[in-house]
Amino acid sequence: MTTTTALVGSEETTTTTSPTASTPAADGPRAGRAKRRTFTTEYKRRIVAEYDAAPNGTKGAVLRRERLYDSHVQEWRAAITAGTLDDPPRRGRPAKTAEQARIGELERQVARLEAEAARKDEVIADRDAALQVLGKGVAFLEAISSRNAR
């Protein structure tokens, strides 16, 4: 039986698992790695308010107690000021603008046309080689027939 204690924010949680119970995350290649912390909007607002209310010299104690960095508080304060704290975080790549999408489409089209031109150049080169061989064959036959005609 395994017991794990984790500190989430200022609250401590304890999880107990039995050795027979296996979760997909526990069996994967990243089983021993720590998970990324997530913070609720209420927690963020509370910490920013507590940090701002703390007198100079004790702000670092708040950060150490919560195991946070000053950049967390600065980012959360900016989000609160901008009114975007409650918005869900955007995941993945940012959406392309219409101009970027058009550029990508044109680049794919250029690549496709260049590949097609290269294939056609190969076909033309093969045909030229075949015509040269055929020309040599015709010249050989003409030489033989002119020899026989004498």
Secondary structure, 3 states (H helix, E strand, C coil): CEEEEEEECCEEEEEEECCCCCCHHHHCCCCCCCCCCCCCHHHHHHHHHHHHHCCCCCHHHHHHHHCCCHHHHHHHHHHHHHCCCCCCCCCCCCCCCHHHHHHHHHHHHHHHHHHHHHHHHHHHHHHHHHHHHHHHHHHHHHHHHHHHHC
